[in-house]
Amino acid sequence: MQALAALNKLSPSEQRVARLVVEGLRNEQIAERLCRSPRTVEFQLHNVFRKLGVGNRVQLSRLLG
């Protein structure tokens, strides 16, 4: 339930990035999969961290995993 509430705070694009981070993909892999630039993925991931109050990928994975 906590994961669903957290995901609802994110835009659809941010949700896709967050899910791929939880799957273990690196920024470059996420960018390739979503047809975005790595810089766009970095920007969206920064927004995900800020909106969810986490500081890194491990914390994000624990929250959403």
Residue pairs with C-beta under 8 A, 6 or more apart in sequence:
2 63
3 63
3 64
3 65
6 52
6 63
6 64
7 15
7 18
7 64
9 51
9 52
10 18
10 47
10 48
10 51
10 52
13 44
14 44
14 47
14 48
14 51
16 34
17 30
17 34
17 41
17 44
17 45
17 48
18 45
18 48
18 52
18 60
18 64
19 64
20 29
20 30
20 33
20 34
21 30
21 45
21 48
21 57
21 60
21 61
22 60
22 61
22 64
22 65
25 33
27 38
27 41
27 42
27 45
28 38
30 36
30 41
31 37
31 38
31 40
31 41
34 41
48 54
48 60
49 55
49 56
49 60
52 60
52 63
54 60
54 63
